Amino acid sequence: MSTTNQIPHAKGAENPLHFVPTAEFRQRARTALDDPQLRKSFRGAMDFLQGKRAMQFPDADELEALRDLGEAVRQHALARLPELLEQLEAKLRANGIHVHWAETADEANRIVHGIAQRHAATRVIKGKSMASEEIELNHYLAQRGIDCIESDMGEYIVQLAGEKPSHIVMPAIHKTKGDIAHLFEEYIPDTPYTEDVDALIQTGRRALRHAFVDAQIGLSGVNFAAADTGTLWLVENEGNGRLSTTVPDVHIAIMGMEKVVAKLEHIVPLSSLLTRSATGQPITTYFNLISSPRREGEKDGPREVHLVLLDNGRSQAYADEQLRATLQCIRCGACMNHCPVYTRIGGHAYGTTYPGPIGKIISPHLLGLEATADLPTASSLCGACGEVCPVRIPIPQLLVRLRTEANRAPDESVAQPLRGQGANHSKSEQFVWRFWSGAFAHPRAYRALRWAVTRLRGLTPSQQMGWTQHRTPLKPAPRSLHDLLRERNQPQ
Amino acid sequence: MSIDTMSARARMLGRLRGAHTSPATSVEALDARIDAHFKARRSHAPLALDERIAQFERMLEAAHAQVLRATTSTWAADLAQRLEAAGVRRLLLDTACAEGKALTAALAAAVQTRDYAQPIEQWKAELFDTIDAGFTVARSGLAATGTLVVAPDANAPRTVSLVPPLHVALVYAHTLHADLHAAVAAERWYEGMPTNLVMISGPSKTSDIQQTTAYGAHGPRALWVVVVTDGDDETAAQHGVIR
């Protein structure tokens, strides 16, 4: 049976799946805010996920102790990252797994394509992998005649719709069951319209069943890797990850290079934090630990296993001691589930693979600040993301730091310049702030300014840039606070 | 490896090495912290074997698995009867292992057995389309999360617990660990891992459509867990409280 006929993804072919540049972020955010259905979907989903997570952590002391542990494990691994990567590589090789290093998205794509060519493969079945989304692998392979089919139900739904995931854990969270019923009716043969979720999932199962059998290559992400045993640790509920990494003859795993930890035992606290923070489950249905290809005498499992280690800008975050904390992330999505901005604009508005708070702090390294300068500003700095982060990434502080880097003069020399430094730099804004701080630092200037502002208040313009779009114009008071207090404190 | 990726490796590692890092905490200190955390958790609620079994079963049932508690002498007949009643006609299992032999002997004539005799390539379609259930024996279990630890091998390959719509797993009560941390330490996972080790905590499921949980996404729609107790006090005495 041909998978191409069975799994049409016409929409994907019509619209190449490139991300829209984030320069359009503001417009997309506005459009999303005006879409009541979208806002309802996200509000409901976020409330649900917040509740599920809270139920998994009834004991605040345990939660805080476990977060300390998670942070310690990740920081320990990052402090020794180059050695651990070499150790992981050596151990995986000894176990029979091929290891590849990809500095850029393009290199990673070429490596995967090269493996596919060697096997004359045209059909790839995919378990969920955000790293493969990040490098836009499906698009790259499709242009070269290789068909990638997403098998995670959420990923399959967004692939059918020709869209990108709007959440890193629940890719189709923006879709209603009605949307999905229409999609399935349109694209999967012999499928009547139904909004029954069980029936829809069984339809997805039926449609993808033979894709697992027919695929020559299975592709997956990796949640954690242990350097000591050379083990890839995959976390999932559906079984599609296990099928993708077991049934085809070749398995290719793609992993951000920061995900390695020193020892298998170190994953124990991380895996507990991941499943409880992400979906509010004590554990997911499957933890799939892969340490080697099929051995002599074994009857299933891939004969060849490859791991692609991906940099793609991560080393820029690594270079700076503060920004390095970005790489502690275990991709649970709790920060987006608790983010008031994400809840209101949804995942697509960001235009990046990783939306929400984690997306705002990782994307500038992956794509440069020119393309992402608006993202760190899309935050009220309420701090919810930092409070729920299972590995204690200080996300609000990192947002402020990225704002600083985006506003720094492009030619200012700093120890660890970020790609796109100064993308938001504005000479007039710099001037205003310099003027402001000068006035506040010099009492004489401040008094003169106060005098002028209270007397000349009638000259305040009624159009005050962005402020007056939704608010009444600001006007200085006729008398300053200083004057009022002085008057009040005078003995009667 | 191509020359390209070789130089990518050198450049990636070079950049990482160029960054200033504060000395890491020693791995021993980190290990000790992890051990202390989980030991403290377990000492809050040390469980006798019976309670551990009960917790294991409760967690599995909460995840939509069905639990059958039986003894060494009764499980095979119990299970055989249930399989027949559930309409299982083709059962995939290792008929050579002790449990496989016992189950085969107990099965009604209506239920055929099938060994995983040849590599998957040679019977993929048959495996996917004709097998009703797969039977495996778990290496151990985790009480805290209701989890089976399964180490597939040549006679009971990975797909037995994955492809058929029903997975039946047998686990001996005395192999239950309190939690994952205890299992990793007691079974010395660091000494070497099998090709594939799977932890299974319920039937396959997904909540990808409007957060509504549906079972039987891509893996088994149903998971039955046979918990074999020895049915006497000796088990409890031997294994006591696991810390």
Contacts between the chains, C-beta under 8 A, distances in Angstrom:
chain1	res1	chain2	res2	distance
A	44	B	211	7.8
A	45	B	210	7.8
A	45	B	211	5.9
A	48	B	211	5.0
A	49	B	211	7.6
A	62	B	41	6.9
A	65	B	37	6.0
A	66	B	37	7.2
A	69	B	33	6.4
A	69	B	34	6.2
A	69	B	37	5.6
A	72	B	25	6.9
A	72	B	30	6.0
A	72	B	33	6.4
A	73	B	30	6.8
A	73	B	34	7.6
A	75	B	24	7.6
A	75	B	25	8.0
A	76	B	24	5.2
A	76	B	25	5.7
A	76	B	27	7.2
A	76	B	30	5.2
A	78	B	21	7.7
A	79	B	21	4.9
A	79	B	22	6.6
A	79	B	23	7.2
A	79	B	24	3.5
A	79	B	25	8.0
A	80	B	21	7.9
A	80	B	24	5.2
A	81	B	16	5.4
A	82	B	13	5.0
A	82	B	16	4.2
A	82	B	17	5.1
A	85	B	12	7.9
A	85	B	13	6.8
A	85	B	16	7.6
A	86	B	13	7.1
A	98	B	1	7.7
A	99	B	1	8.0
A	100	B	1	6.8
A	100	B	5	5.1
A	101	B	5	5.1
A	101	B	6	7.9
A	101	B	8	4.5
A	101	B	9	3.9
A	101	B	12	5.6
A	102	B	5	7.0
A	102	B	8	6.2
A	103	B	8	4.3
A	103	B	11	5.8
A	103	B	12	5.8
A	107	B	4	7.1
A	107	B	5	7.1
A	107	B	8	5.9
A	110	B	4	7.8
A	111	B	5	6.4
A	114	B	2	7.5
A	151	B	218	6.6
A	152	B	208	7.2
A	153	B	206	4.7
A	153	B	208	4.1
A	153	B	209	7.1
A	153	B	217	5.9
A	154	B	206	7.7
A	154	B	208	3.7
A	157	B	208	6.9
A	157	B	209	7.6
A	170	B	207	7.3
A	170	B	208	6.2
A	170	B	211	7.6
A	171	B	208	7.2
A	172	B	208	5.6
A	172	B	209	7.1
A	173	B	211	7.9
A	175	B	209	7.6
A	175	B	210	7.8
A	176	B	210	6.3
A	177	B	209	5.5
A	177	B	210	5.1
A	177	B	212	7.5
A	180	B	209	5.7
A	197	B	209	4.9
A	197	B	210	6.9
A	197	B	212	4.3
A	197	B	214	5.3
A	198	B	214	4.9
A	198	B	215	8.0
A	200	B	209	5.8
A	200	B	214	7.7
A	201	B	206	6.1
A	201	B	209	6.8
A	201	B	214	4.0
A	201	B	216	7.2
A	201	B	217	5.9
A	202	B	214	8.0
A	202	B	216	7.0
A	204	B	217	7.6
A	205	B	216	6.6
A	205	B	217	6.4
A	205	B	218	6.0
A	208	B	218	6.9
A	209	B	128	6.7
A	210	B	128	7.9
A	212	B	128	7.8
A	212	B	218	7.6
A	213	B	124	5.3
A	213	B	125	6.9
A	213	B	128	5.7
A	228	B	190	5.9
A	229	B	189	7.0
A	229	B	190	6.2
A	229	B	192	6.9
A	229	B	193	4.9
A	230	B	193	7.8
A	231	B	193	5.3
A	237	B	204	7.1
A	237	B	205	5.3
A	237	B	206	6.0
A	237	B	207	7.7
A	237	B	217	7.1
A	238	B	204	5.6
A	238	B	205	7.0
A	238	B	206	4.9
A	238	B	217	3.8
A	238	B	218	4.9
A	238	B	219	6.8
A	239	B	162	6.1
A	239	B	204	4.0
A	239	B	217	6.2
A	239	B	218	4.2
A	239	B	219	2.4
A	239	B	220	7.4
A	240	B	217	7.0
A	240	B	218	4.2
A	240	B	219	7.9
A	242	B	158	7.2
A	242	B	162	5.3
A	242	B	198	7.0
A	242	B	219	6.6
A	243	B	162	6.5
A	243	B	163	7.6
A	243	B	218	5.8
A	243	B	219	7.3
A	246	B	158	4.9
A	246	B	159	6.1
A	246	B	162	6.6
A	246	B	196	7.5
A	247	B	120	6.9
A	247	B	124	7.4
A	247	B	159	7.0
A	249	B	121	7.6
A	257	B	12	6.8
A	262	B	27	5.7
A	262	B	30	7.8
A	263	B	27	7.0
A	263	B	31	7.3
A	263	B	190	6.6
A	264	B	184	6.6
A	264	B	189	5.5
A	264	B	190	5.8
A	264	B	193	7.4
A	265	B	31	6.8
A	265	B	34	6.3
A	265	B	181	7.5
A	265	B	184	5.4
A	265	B	185	7.4
A	265	B	189	7.6
A	265	B	190	6.8
A	266	B	30	7.1
A	266	B	34	6.9
A	268	B	34	6.8
A	268	B	38	7.3
A	268	B	180	5.3
A	268	B	181	4.9
A	268	B	184	6.1
A	269	B	34	6.1
A	269	B	37	7.1
A	271	B	180	7.3
A	272	B	180	7.5
A	279	B	207	7.1
A	282	B	59	6.9
A	282	B	144	7.5
A	282	B	145	5.0
A	282	B	146	7.9
A	282	B	201	8.0
A	283	B	145	4.0
A	283	B	146	7.9
A	283	B	147	5.9
A	283	B	180	7.9
A	283	B	199	7.3
A	283	B	201	4.9
A	284	B	201	7.0
A	285	B	63	7.3
A	285	B	200	6.8
A	285	B	201	5.5
A	285	B	202	5.0
A	285	B	203	7.2
A	285	B	204	6.0
A	285	B	205	5.9
A	285	B	219	7.4
A	286	B	198	6.3
A	286	B	199	6.9
A	286	B	200	6.2
A	286	B	201	7.6
A	286	B	204	8.0
A	286	B	219	7.4
A	287	B	198	7.0
A	287	B	199	3.9
A	288	B	196	7.2
A	288	B	198	5.7
A	289	B	193	6.4
A	289	B	196	6.8
A	289	B	197	4.4
A	289	B	198	7.0
A	289	B	199	7.7
A	290	B	195	7.6
A	290	B	196	5.7
A	291	B	193	4.1
A	291	B	194	6.9
A	291	B	195	6.2
A	291	B	196	7.2
A	291	B	197	7.5
A	292	B	195	4.9
A	293	B	195	7.4
A	294	B	195	6.7
A	295	B	195	5.5
A	297	B	154	4.7
A	298	B	153	7.2
A	298	B	154	5.3
A	298	B	157	6.5
A	298	B	195	6.3
A	299	B	116	5.6
A	299	B	118	6.9
A	299	B	119	4.7
A	299	B	120	6.0
A	299	B	154	6.2
A	299	B	157	4.6
A	300	B	119	7.0
A	300	B	120	4.1
A	300	B	152	8.0
A	300	B	157	4.4
A	300	B	158	5.3
A	300	B	159	4.9
A	301	B	157	7.4
A	301	B	158	5.8
A	301	B	195	6.0
A	301	B	196	6.1
A	309	B	12	7.5
A	311	B	8	7.8
A	311	B	12	4.9
A	311	B	15	7.8
A	315	B	12	6.5
A	315	B	15	4.2
A	315	B	16	6.0
A	315	B	19	7.8
A	318	B	15	7.4
A	318	B	16	5.9
A	318	B	19	5.4
A	319	B	15	7.0
A	319	B	18	7.1
A	319	B	19	4.7
A	320	B	19	7.8
A	321	B	19	7.9
A	321	B	20	6.5
A	321	B	21	7.8
A	321	B	22	7.6
A	324	B	19	7.5
